[in-house]
Amino acid sequence: MSTLLPVPKRRARVVTIVWGAVILAVAGLILAGQFFALSIDPVVVALGLLIGVGLSLVLGGVLSLRTRQSADDDEQSDDSVPAAY
């Protein structure tokens, strides 16, 4: 039996991806407003972004939880089988 702990896999955090997408969306709207004759209502844009961010974070959290639970189930089933190194 080994005393070494397995190195956890590094994954991108959902929060980082969602807020990066929000920043890119806002920057794209500002840039498009400079090149084209767009009239952008900031209140409607902020409301749409808040709804989108909220939905993305909730869905990402649910998917992350579901993935994490299945990974934990796999680790528990691996304990009964000795590892060959």
N, C-alpha and C positions, 0 to 999 in steps of 0.2 A: 504494500500500500504506500502510495506516494504522499508526501506532506505538501507538495507543491499545489498551489491553488491555480485553477485554470484562469487564463487571462480573458476578461470579458471582451466581447466583440464591441468595437466602437461603431456607433450608428449616429447619423445626423439627427438632431433633435427636431421634433415637429415645430416647436415654437420658433426656432431659428429660420426654418424654411418658410413658415407662414409670414413672419414679419419681413423677411427678405422679399417675398412676393408682393407684400403691401407697399414697401418702399419703391420697388420697381414699377408698380402700377401707378403710384402717385407721380413718380418721375416721368413716366410715359405720358400721362395726361398733361402734365405741365409742358413737356416738350411738344406734344401734338398741338396744344393751345398756342404755342409760339409760331408754329409753321402754318397752321390752318386756321380758318376763321371759326374757332370753336368757342361757344359760350358755355362755360362750365359753372354750374351752381355748386359752390363748396359744401353746402349743407347736404345736398343729395349725394355728392361724392363721398362725404364723410359717413353718411348713413349706410350707403352701399358697402363701403369698406368695412365698417364695423360689423355688419351682418355677415359679410364674407369671411372676415377673420374669425368671428365667433363660431360659425359653422365649421370652418377648417380646423380650428383648435379642438372642437368637440369630436369631430370625426377622426382626426389624427390621434387624439387620446384614446378613443375606443379601439381603433386599429392597433395602436401600440400596446394597449392592455391585452388585447386578444392574442397578439404575437408573443408577448411576454409570458402569458399563461401557458401557451402551447410549448414554449421553450422550457419552462419550468417542469412541465409534465414529462418532457423528453429526458431532462436531467435526472428526474426521480427514477425513471425506468432504467437508466443507464447504471444506476448504483448496484443493481443486482448482477451485472455482468462485469467481470474484471477487465480492466483496460490492458491492452498489450502495447508496451512502449519499446 
